[in-house]
Amino acid sequence: MTQILYISYDGMTDTLGQAQVLPYLVGLSKKGYKITLLSTEKVENFAQRQHIIQKIVDDAGIDWHYVNYTKNPPVVSTLLDIRKLRNKAYKLHHEKKFDIVHCRSYISAIIGEGMKKKFGTKFIFDMRGFWADERVDGGLWNIKNFIFKNIYQYFKRKEKNFLENADYTVSLTQNAKNEIQTWELKNLSPIEVIPCCVDTDLFNYENYKEITENLGENTNQNPLTISYLGSLGTWYMLDEMVLLFSKILQYKPLAKFLVITPDNPELVLESAKKYNIPPQKIEITRAERKEVPNLLAKTHLSIFFVKPTYSKKASSPTKMGELLGMGLPIIANTNMGDNDFLFENYPCGLLLKDFSEKTMQEVCLQINNLLEMPKNELRNTALAYFSLEKGVEKYAGIYEKLSK
């Protein structure tokens, strides 16, 4: 039986771990792979959700180990976490003799590359985007600062090493794969494209037909409700999304904006105030993952805008598959991940080429057309491109090749 060590610097008690790690691993465990999971857990999240995650992994037969996430001081804390992860991974390897080390993103890949050199294990670089460039594009690393410039350069060198030394690389987008293939690399590992897949059984509008069939036609009792799902700030363009909603209000004065986010509600309220949107037009709530589909079922369409930076070529927002699975048309922007390909080839919604006044007015004029998009066609896009089952099959295919 193939022994897999999966290393994640994201915690399983984080929302991201629950959405983008555990569902894959549960599926792979069902296929007979013996999976040991090593993650980095934040104290608050761990205290709230450890029992939930423990039940999931126990039921799936996954052996879960973790280290505590170190928040401060910057840089030093990450070095401490790398050391803790490496020590734990090496100890586990001595006990279990792993065949494959599957590394989620760059921090984990440092350990996986080291284990390949030291123990001869197979190494999967599951890159999850252009991480170092994301840190710069998102304003998290100011490369005018000597320290951050050196950190950025270090991880760009490591990125090339990972791509050259991995037995397999996983990219979230075809756009990123195409970009990587233009780089000067000594020996590029095979690359499989696997977008951020979703549990289309959980995110399924048909589970909420009683709600969706009674949404109504923009009345006082059932106003047009536009949703935004996810984190705010960094790469997500909150002001532009709120501005678009203010334009929609001119055409649909009964409309409401539902923001489902774990972040500070004041960020949304401040933006709404900037565009003279009455507070009662906006509802802000936080939700556990299992609660999200019920909230989305009460909305008619969804918006998300992402800064069209270089690093976003490699991004695949989890929310995209979730929204489409719920039969919701999406208003998004170009130059982000595989959006241009998807919106051209699949029913998804509307893609903005820019955020000009003219473009936003054009969107407002097309709202009714968006609302008429058949839910089953939107859901079929999720099933065709973002299906968890297909993602698990692709990962299993990589494991199978590396097990020979």
N, C-alpha and C positions, 0 to 999 in steps of 0.2 A: 504494500500500500504506500503510495507516494506521500511523503511527509512534507508539509508546507509550513513555513514560518511567514506570517503576514505582519509586517511592521508598519505602524501608522503613528505619525506625530500628532494627528488629530485624535481626540478622545472619542471613545464609543458613547460616552455620556453627553457629548456635544451633539447638537442637531445634525451636523454634517456626518458624523460617524454613524448615526442611526439611519440616515438616508442613503449614504454613498459608500458604506463599507459593509455593514452587517448584512444587508439584503443579498449582496453578492456572495459573501462567505457562507451564509446559510444555504444558498443554492448550490454552491460548490461542495459543501459538506454532504449534502444529500446525494451528490454524484459519487461519493465514496472517497473523496480526498480527506486526509487526516490533517486538520488545520489547527495550528497554534497561533493565536492572535496576541500580539504585543502592542499595546497602545500607551499613549501619554495622556493622563487624566487630570483635568482641572478640579481642584478641591471642591468648589461649590457645586458644580455639575455632578460630580461623582457622588456627593452626599445626597443629592436629590434623586438620582436615577440609577444608582448602582444596582439596586434590586431588580429593576426592569431589564437592564442589560444582562445581568447574570442569568435571569430566567431564559432570555432569548438564546444565549450561547449554550447554556446547559441543555436546553431542548434540542439544539442543533448538533450537540456533540462537539462543540468547539472549545478548546482549552484556552481560556482567556487569562493573560497576564498583563500587568500594567506597572508603569512608574508614574510618580507624581510630576506634573508639569511645573516648571520653575518660571515664574513670571518676571522677576527682577534679579539683578540689574540687566539691562539690555546687553546682548551679545554674550556676556559671561553666562547668563541663564541658559542660553541655547547650547553653549559648550558643555555645561553641566548635564543638560538633558541628553545630549549625544552620548556622553560618557555613561550615563545610567542605562540608556537603551542598549548600548554596545555590551556592557557588562551582563545585562540580563539576557540578551540574545545569545551571547557566547555560552553562558551557563545552560540555557535551554538546549543549545545545539549539542553540548556534551552529553545531555540526557537523552536526546531524541534523534540525533543524526539527521538533520533536515536534508532533503533532496533539493528543494527550491526555496529561495528567500524572495518573497514578493514585497516590494518596497513602495509604499505610497508617498510620492513626492520626494523632494531633494534631501531633506534631513535624514529620512529613513534610508535613502539610497546610499548615504555615506556608510552606514552599517552594512548594507547588503553587498556593496562593492568590496568592502573589507573582508566579509565572510567568504566571498568567492575566492579572493586571493589567498586567504589563510586556510580555508577548509575545503575549497573546491566545489562549494554548493553552486547551483544555478542561480542567476541573479536576474530578476525582472524589475526594470525601471518603469514604474507606473507614474509617469511624470505629472499628470494632472494640470498641465499648463506650463507656461514659461515663468516659473516661480520668481526667479531673480528679477526679471524684467517687470513682473507684476508689482514687486515691492517698490521699484523705482517709479513706474507709471502711477501707482496709487499714492505716491507721496510718503511712503513709509520709510524709504531710504533716500536721503538727499546725497546724491553722489558728488555734490560740491564739498561735502564733508569728507575729509581724508579717510576716516575710519570706514564710513559706509561705502566709499568708492572702492576701497580694498576688499571689503566683504562682497560687494557686487562682482568684482573681477574674479574673486576666488570661486564664487558659485557659478560663474559663466565658464570657468575652466573645468569645474567639476561636472557641469552639465555636459560638456563635450566628452569627458571621461566616461560618464555614465552611458551616454549614447554609443560610445565605442566598445565599452567593456560588458555591457548588459548582454544577456542571452536573448532577451526580448525587451522591446520598449512598447509601452502603451501610450497612445496619444488620444486626447479627447476629441480632436477634430481633424478632418482631412486637410483643412487649411494649414494647421500646424505641421502636419506630416509633410506637406508640399514645401513649406518653409524650411524645415530641417534638412530636406533633401538637397537644398541649395547651399548648405554649409560645407565648409572644408573639413571633412572628417576622415581619419585614416581608415576606419572600418565601421561603417554604420550598421548597428544591429537591426534585425527585422523589426518592423513597426506595425502594430495592429491598432486600428482606430476603433475605440469603444467610447461612445459619448456617455455623459452622465445619465444612466438608465434609471427608470423608476418602477416602483411596484404598481403596475397598471391594474392590479386587483384592488389595491387600496384606493388609488386615484382613478375612480370609475364613476362617472356621473350616473350610470344606471343604478347604482346603489342608493341614489338620492332622488329617484324619479318623482317622488311625492313633492319634493321641494322644487326641482327644476321645471316640472310641468305646471307649476303654479306661480312662476316668477312674475307673470303679468306683463303688461305693455306700458311701462313707464307711467304708472299712476301714483297717487299719493301713498296708497297702501303698498304698491310694488314699484318703487322708483328704479330707473336704470341704475344699476350698481356696478361700478368699475373697481377692480381689485388690484392691489399690488401685494406680492408675497415675497418676504425675505428680508435680508439685512439692508440697512441704509448706509449711505456714505461710501467712501473710498472709490469704488468703480461705478456705483449706481447713481444715476443722475436724478436725484430727488426733485430739484427745482424744475427741471424740464418736464418731469412727469406731472408735477402739480400744476405747472403752467398749462400743459395740454388739458388737464381736467378743467381748469378755469375757462378754457376756450369751449370745451364741450358743454359747460353749463350755459353758455350763451345760446346753444341750440337745444339743450335738454335741461331746462332750469330745475327739474325735479331730481336730477341725477345726484348720486352719492358716491363717495370714494371710500372703500374699505381697505385699510392698510393692515396687513397681518405681518407683524415684525417683532423680533425680540428686543429691538433697540428703543431708545428713549423717544416717547411720543412727542416731546417738545420739538424735535427736529422737524416733524411733519407740520405741527401747528405753526411753527415760525415761518415755514415756507408758505403755508396757506395764507397767513396774514400778509405776506409780501405781495400776494396776488389777489388780495381782497376777497378771499373765499370765506364765507361764514363758517364758524367752527362746527355748527350742526350738520354741515354737508360732509364732514369727514368723521369716520369712525376708525379708531386705532385699537388694535387688540394683539395680544400675544397668544400663542397656542402651541400645545404639544403636537408632534407630527400627526398622531392619530386623529386629532381634532381638526386638522387643516381641511380635509376634503369636505366636511360638513359646512365649513365657512365658505369655501369656494363655490359650493353648490348654490349658494344664495346670491351669486354674482353673475353678471351677463358677459363680461369680457375682462381682460386683464392687460395691464401695461407693465413693461419694464424696459428701461433705457440703460445702456451700459456705455461708459466712455470708450469711444472707438480708438483705443491706443494700440500700439504694436503688440503688446503682450496678450491682448484680447483675441488675437487670431487663434489662440490655443484654448479658449474658454468654452465650456459647455454648461450653462446654468442648469442646475437640477430642476429649477422651477419650470423650465420649458416643457419637459415631458409631463410634469405633474399637472400643469394647466391644460395641456392638450388632452391628457387622459380624462380630465373632467369636462371635456367638450367645450372649452372656453377659447374663443378667438383671442389672439394676442396682437397687441400693438408694440412693435420693437423697432430697433434701428439696425442699419447696415453696418458693415465693417466690424462685425463681432462674431467670433467663432465661425460656425458654418451657416449662419443665418441666411446669407444671400442664396446659398444653394437650397436650403430647406424651404424658404418662403417661395422660391421659384418653382420647386418641384413637388411640394406637398401642400395640402390645405393647412395653413397655419394662422393666417390673419393678414395684418398689414405691416409693411416694412417701410420705415421712414428713411429717406436719403439724407435728411438734415433736420435741424430743429428751428427752421425759419418760420416766420409768421405765416407765410404762404403755405408751407407744407402742413402746418398744424391746422390751418383752415380747411385744407383739402381732406385731412383726416376726419374732421368734424362732419364734412359732407358725406363721408362714407360709413359713418357709424351704423346707419340702418342696414347697409349691405353686410357689415360684419355680424350684426345680430341675426341675420338670416342664414348664416353659415350653418349647415347641418352638424349637430353635435357628433353624430356617428362618424362623419368624415374627419373631423378634427381628432377624434379619439383614434381613428385608424392611423393617423400620422404618428401618434404616440406608440401604437402597437408596432408599426413598421420600423421606426427609427430609434425609439427610446425604451423598448421593451426590456424589462429586467431579465426575462427568460433568454432573450437573444444575447444580452450582455454576459450572462452566466455561461452560455454556450461558447462564446468567444474566449472567455478566460479559461474554460475547461479545455478548449482546443490548444491554447498556449501551454497549459500544464501537461497535456498529453504529448505534445511535441518535445518538451523538455524532459519528459520522463523516459524517453526511449534511449 
